[in-house]
Amino acid sequence: MASVTLPISISEVNSLSDEQFEAVFANVIELWPNAAKEVKRKRPFQNVPALCEAFQTYLEDITLEDKLTILKLHPDLAGRLAARGELTAESAGEQRAAGLEGLTPEQKKIMDESNQRYKAKFDFPFIICARENKVQSIIEGLQRRYSNNKEQEITTGINEVKKICKLRILDIVKN
Ligand SMILES: NC(=O)N[C@H]1NC(=O)NC1=O
């Protein structure tokens, strides 16, 4: 497969082979290449917003089971994978942008405890679009959203996945 040099334009997106499209958009939803397999069939796209919209619609239309699987594929923020350097490149960049690499020991303890408590209640990790937040708003979100019910948190989590997805697409395709 010919490699693709990023970023690309929307007309280049429309001209990619199916295989190239799947490879380029494989991780716009964390560790969920199935989305690109579906969305490639919706080509051609008029513009970048239409491409983003197709991924958002995909996320709305999948089964509850797939939504839960997607939520569970996300790494904890400032968690074990981050400490081991085992995040995807995308997630590592997002966590860095939010300032999560520079937590004080006290903030790290709060994050660890709050992440654990959240996961014990909902059975999936706390998800927030890190690039639209900073350490303080992430910690506040973790604590505030803990009091929601599971249905609310599935909806909120998937909405955050949509924001993460859109920013990842905008890193790939120039507007
Ligand atoms: N847990 C969680 O929110 N993880 C994600 N958030 C984000 O912006 N990138 C991620 O991997």
Ligand as a Chemical Component Dictionary entry (heavy atoms), coordinates in Angstrom:
data_LIG
# 
_chem_comp.id                   LIG 
_chem_comp.type                 NON-POLYMER 
_chem_comp.pdbx_formal_charge   0 
_chem_comp.three_letter_code    LIG 
# 
loop_
_chem_comp_atom.comp_id 
_chem_comp_atom.atom_id 
_chem_comp_atom.alt_atom_id 
_chem_comp_atom.type_symbol 
_chem_comp_atom.charge 
_chem_comp_atom.model_Cartn_x 
_chem_comp_atom.model_Cartn_y 
_chem_comp_atom.model_Cartn_z 
_chem_comp_atom.pdbx_ordinal 
LIG N1 N1 N 0 -9.894  8.556  29.365 1  
LIG C1 C1 C 0 -9.888  9.467  28.372 2  
LIG O1 O1 O 0 -10.623 10.427 28.368 3  
LIG N2 N2 N 0 -8.991  9.266  27.378 4  
LIG C2 C2 C 0 -8.958  10.058 26.225 5  
LIG N3 N3 N 0 -9.247  11.455 26.253 6  
LIG C3 C3 C 0 -8.520  12.042 25.304 7  
LIG O2 O2 O 0 -8.586  13.238 24.997 8  
LIG N4 N4 N 0 -7.672  11.151 24.742 9  
LIG C4 C4 C 0 -7.835  9.937  25.324 10 
LIG O3 O3 O 0 -7.202  8.888  25.138 11 
# 
loop_
_chem_comp_bond.comp_id 
_chem_comp_bond.atom_id_1 
_chem_comp_bond.atom_id_2 
_chem_comp_bond.value_order 
_chem_comp_bond.pdbx_ordinal 
LIG N1 C1 SING 1  
LIG C1 O1 DOUB 2  
LIG C1 N2 SING 3  
LIG N2 C2 SING 4  
LIG C2 N3 SING 5  
LIG C2 C4 SING 6  
LIG N3 C3 SING 7  
LIG C3 O2 DOUB 8  
LIG C3 N4 SING 9  
LIG N4 C4 SING 10 
LIG C4 O3 DOUB 11 
# 
